Amino acid sequence: MAERDEEQFLDDLEDIEADIQAALDDEVELTPEQEMEELRAERDAFQDKFMRALADAENARKRAQKDRMEAENYGGSKLSRDMLPVFDNLKRAVESVTEEQRAVAAPLIEGIELTMRELLNVFGKHGIHVIDPQVGDRFDPKIHEAMFEAPLPGTKAGEIIQVSAQGFMLHDRILRPAQVGVSSNPG
């Protein structure tokens, strides 16, 4: 019985070898020109992948540079916005001083004015600029916030009739719009 299994095994082995030989015979030999074409196609595919990878890397570098610049320019906007009420309070304090108070407490008032000027200098160093509209200017919704509208004789619709608070810009972005009153006169 062992001989029979051995014969079967040898027959199976011969069949497998025949199948392999048939597969090898079916395989077409490539000419050198065909082989070169295949290699060129493969080279072109790799070159395309390489160029795409380079472009992706360059885009990532540019995006990182832009993000870095934005963080540098606008990263302190929250702190800057929080400092605006300090400026407003200093300005109100200076504006509320009477001549009599100025004569009595000149050094104190001068200190407040110096502090306010220094705060404006620091703002300027960091790209923060004051938006200072004047009465009679045209209302611009990009930099002004209308706090109220009123029909004031002698004005045109859309003119600023009162400035409640100055606005501030950080480089080219609004930190706080200037708060103004606007004329609603029809003519």
C-alpha positions in Angstrom: 0.0 0.0 0.0 2.9 2.2 0.7 4.1 1.6 -2.9 0.8 2.8 -4.3 0.9 6.0 -2.3 4.5 6.6 -3.5 3.5 6.0 -7.1 0.5 8.4 -6.7 2.8 11.0 -5.2 5.3 10.6 -8.0 2.5 11.0 -10.6 1.2 14.1 -8.8 4.7 15.5 -8.8 5.1 14.9 -12.5 1.7 16.7 -13.1 2.8 19.7 -11.1 6.1 19.9 -12.9 4.2 19.7 -16.2 1.9 22.5 -15.1 4.9 24.7 -14.2 6.6 24.0 -17.5 3.4 24.8 -19.4 3.1 28.1 -17.5 6.7 28.9 -18.3 6.1 28.0 -22.0 3.0 30.3 -22.1 5.0 33.2 -20.7 5.9 35.4 -23.6 9.5 36.5 -23.9 9.7 40.3 -24.0 11.8 41.9 -26.6 14.4 44.4 -25.4 12.3 47.2 -26.8 9.2 46.1 -24.8 11.3 45.7 -21.7 12.7 49.2 -22.2 9.1 50.6 -22.6 8.0 48.9 -19.4 11.0 50.3 -17.5 10.3 53.8 -18.9 6.7 53.6 -17.8 7.7 52.5 -14.4 10.3 55.3 -14.2 7.7 57.9 -15.3 5.3 56.6 -12.6 8.0 57.0 -9.9 9.0 60.4 -11.2 5.3 61.5 -11.1 5.0 60.3 -7.5 8.3 62.0 -6.6 7.1 65.3 -8.1 3.8 65.1 -6.2 5.6 64.4 -3.0 7.9 67.4 -3.5 4.8 69.6 -4.3 3.1 68.4 -1.1 6.2 69.1 1.0 6.5 72.7 -0.5 2.8 73.3 0.2 3.2 72.1 3.8 6.2 74.4 4.2 4.3 77.4 2.9 1.3 76.6 5.0 3.5 76.3 8.1 5.2 79.7 7.3 1.7 81.3 6.9 0.5 79.8 10.2 3.7 81.0 11.9 3.3 84.6 10.5 -0.4 84.7 11.6 0.5 83.5 15.1 3.2 86.1 15.3 1.0 88.9 14.0 -2.3 88.0 15.6 -1.4 85.7 18.5 -1.7 88.5 21.1 -5.1 89.7 19.9 -6.9 88.4 23.0 -4.5 90.2 25.3 -4.7 93.3 23.1 -8.5 93.3 23.2 -8.4 93.0 27.0 -6.1 96.0 27.2 -8.5 98.3 25.3 -10.7 99.1 28.4 -7.5 100.2 30.2 -6.9 102.7 27.5 -10.5 103.8 27.5 -10.4 104.4 31.3 -7.2 106.4 31.1 -8.7 108.5 28.4 -11.9 109.1 30.3 -9.8 110.1 33.4 -7.8 112.7 31.4 -10.9 114.0 29.7 -12.8 114.4 32.9 -10.2 116.6 34.6 -11.2 120.2 35.1 -8.7 123.1 34.9 -9.0 123.5 38.7 -8.2 119.9 39.3 -5.3 120.2 36.8 -3.8 123.1 38.7 -4.0 121.2 42.0 -2.9 117.7 40.9 -0.8 118.5 37.8 1.8 115.7 38.5 -0.8 113.1 38.9 -2.6 114.1 35.8 0.7 114.3 33.8 1.5 110.7 35.0 -1.9 109.5 33.7 -1.3 111.2 30.4 2.2 109.7 30.2 0.8 106.2 31.0 -1.8 106.6 28.2 0.9 107.7 25.7 3.1 104.9 26.6 0.2 102.4 26.2 -0.4 103.8 22.7 3.4 103.5 22.0 3.3 99.8 23.0 0.2 99.3 21.0 2.0 100.8 18.0 5.0 98.6 18.4 2.7 95.5 18.2 0.7 96.7 15.2 -2.3 98.1 17.0 -3.6 101.4 15.5 -6.4 103.7 16.7 -9.5 104.2 14.5 -10.4 107.8 15.4 -13.5 108.9 13.5 -14.5 112.5 13.5 -18.0 114.1 13.6 -19.0 114.6 9.9 -17.1 111.6 8.6 -19.0 108.9 6.6 -20.1 105.9 8.5 -18.1 102.8 7.3 -19.6 99.5 8.7 -16.2 97.8 8.2 -14.6 100.0 10.9 -17.5 101.6 12.7 -20.3 100.3 14.9 -23.5 102.3 14.9 -24.6 102.6 18.5 -27.7 104.7 17.5 -29.3 106.6 14.7 -30.8 110.1 15.1 -32.2 112.7 12.7 -29.9 115.7 13.3 -30.7 118.8 11.4 -27.9 120.0 9.1 -26.4 116.5 8.5 -26.8 113.9 5.8 -27.9 110.3 6.2 -24.9 108.2 7.1 -22.7 110.9 8.6 -21.2 110.4 12.0 -22.8 112.7 14.5 -21.2 111.5 17.7 -18.1 109.3 18.6 -18.7 107.2 21.7 -15.4 105.2 21.7 -12.4 104.9 19.4 -11.8 101.7 17.6 -8.6 99.7 17.2 -7.1 97.6 14.5 -4.4 94.9 14.8 -2.5 95.1 11.6 -5.4 94.6 9.1 -7.9 93.1 11.4 -10.5 94.9 13.6 -9.9 94.5 17.3 -12.8 96.7 18.2 -14.9 98.9 15.8 -15.2 102.6 16.6 -18.6 103.2 18.3 -20.5 106.0 16.8 -23.8 107.7 16.4 -25.1 108.1 12.9 -27.4 110.6 11.3 -30.6 109.3 9.8 -31.7 112.5 8.1 -33.3 111.7 4.7 -31.7 114.7 3.0 
